[in-house]
Amino acid sequence: MPTVIIKGKITKGYDHWLAAFDALEEHRDKDYGIRTLYRGQDLQDDDTIHVVMFTPSMEVLQSHMEDNAELIAEAGGDPDPDASTMSISSD
C-alpha cells in the first residue's frame, strides 16, 4: 500500500479546509480504502497544508481526486497543478 505525502496550497483558509477534509474522512476510507495518517498546516505558510495517507494504489487515489474534484475545490484546495507536490513512498 503506497504512502502518499502531499504538500498543497489552500485558498479558503485552514479552518475551512480542515473542516471539509475531516468531514470526508469516512468517505475516503469506506469508498476508496484511503486512510489519513496526518494532516496539518505548515507553520511557516498559513496557506500550505501537509497530508500523509495510505492508498491501496495510485489509481485509486487518482479516481478519488477526479470523482471528488468539486468537493476538493469547495474545500479550498488550489486547483493549479503547480500548487501541490506529491511524493509516493512504500509503506
Sequence and secondary structure as in RCSB ss.txt:
>XXXX:A:sequence
MPTVIIKGKITKGYDHWLAAFDALEEHRDKDYGIRTLYRGQDLQDDDTIHVVMFTPSMEVLQSHMEDNAELIAEA
GGDPDPDASTMSISSD
>XXXX:A:secstr
  EEEEEEEBSS HHHHHHHHHHTHHHIIIII  EEEEEEE SS TTEEEEEEE S HHHHHHHHHHTHHHHHHH
TB   GGG EEEEE  
